[in-house]
Amino acid sequence: MIQNPGFLLTVVAFVAVIGPLVFVHELGHYLVGRWCGVKAEAFSIGFGPEIAAWTDRRGTRWRLGALPLGGYVRFKGDMNAASQADPRWLEMPAAERAESFPAKPLWQRAAIVAAGPAINFLFAILILAAFAFVHGESRTPAVAGQVQPGSAAAAAGIVAGDRIVSLNGREMATFDDIRLFAQIRPGEPVTILIDRQGRLFEKQGRVGAVEEDDGFGNKFRIGRLGIAPGEPVIEPVSLIRAPVVAIERTGQIIRTMVETLGQIVGGGRSVKELGGPLKIAEVSGQAATLGVESFVFFMALISINLGFINLLPIPMLDGGHLLFYGVEAIQRRPVSPQVQEWAYRSGLAVLLAMMVLVTFNDLSSFGLWDRLSGLIG
């Protein structure tokens, strides 16, 4: 078993992941806001009491909060860090009102809000493009080089040399596509279309389920078909193609996240699989022990997660603001303050409930409740 990182490395690694990603996210809002002529009154990394702060010549207060679990940019005309419009913005002098966020056209407000998640995706794409350029792209054919006896593939009648054309109707272009499809569907039924020496066959099977250890003592139930690839094919990636490969990989990661979230909502997966800040901190430390490349790749994954989560249509998040702007575009007038207030309160309740849930899951994964029950018993 790989040695777990100590507490200090875990904390340092967590801050080294979350701090830059939150800064990048908020920088997206800030830069597009400036481009649209909106004054930023505060740019904060973290919440709570100020550890350090300064005010620049434009009047923006740059602050570092004691709780490094997020951040915000408060624009002129915002009532709070969640960017709710302050009703008093209409009472401002004309010059000040012109540089306030609520005064801007709908498309500019939407662009400012969307810039945060967008720059998180861009940050991840740059990292993944660099990895693709350095390491190349896996293009191993979706062909069963070997079939494990007693596996799900063997039970479905797949033999060595069969090319997997599709799984549940989804095209399998490479062997990585098979792996990504199967690993999040342990125990699920699957329709397998295979090409055997030029003839197409449809097989019915069920994805196998195995429990794996990540080397740090964490066990995961993942799906496996039980086939191994043939000779690996790694194609070099040019500097021009690298961003294309990175965008494709980002799309695959987002699709996997959407499908996994759908499984949790639909009851196919347990909500216990949701992790929060404590779990991110733990994995940050683990990634740091595996080297710089693993740590940077982990940052790319968290950046994609941060962008995706912020686009969820929950008030208080960027996606909730964009939802309001969509409604405003359709009905040609802003959502009423009363509805917004109700929505923000509901969104806050949802976020707090989610934080409690994921924190409970994190503590459970650390074995805290078992140890407490042992002490009580």
Secondary structure, DSSP 4 states (H G I P E B T S, - for coil): -PPPP-HHHHHHHHHHHHHHHHHHHHHHHHHHHHHTTPPEEEEEEEEEEEEEEEE-TTS-EEEEEEEEEEEEEEETTBSSTT-PBPGGGGGS-HHHHHTSGGGS-HHHHHHHHHHHHHHHHHHHHHHHHHHHHHH-EE--BSB-SEE-TTSHHHHTT--TT-EEEEETTEE--BHHHHHHHHHT-TT-EEEEEEEETTEEEEEEEE-EEEEEE-SSS-EEEEEE--EE-SS--EE---TTTHHHHHHHHHHHHHHHHHHHHHHHHTTSS-GGG---HHHHHHHHHHHHHT-HHHHHHHHHHHHHHHHHHHTSS-TTSHHHHHHHHHHHHHHTSPPPHHHHHHHHHHHHHHHHHHHHHHHHHHHHHTTHHHHHHHHH-
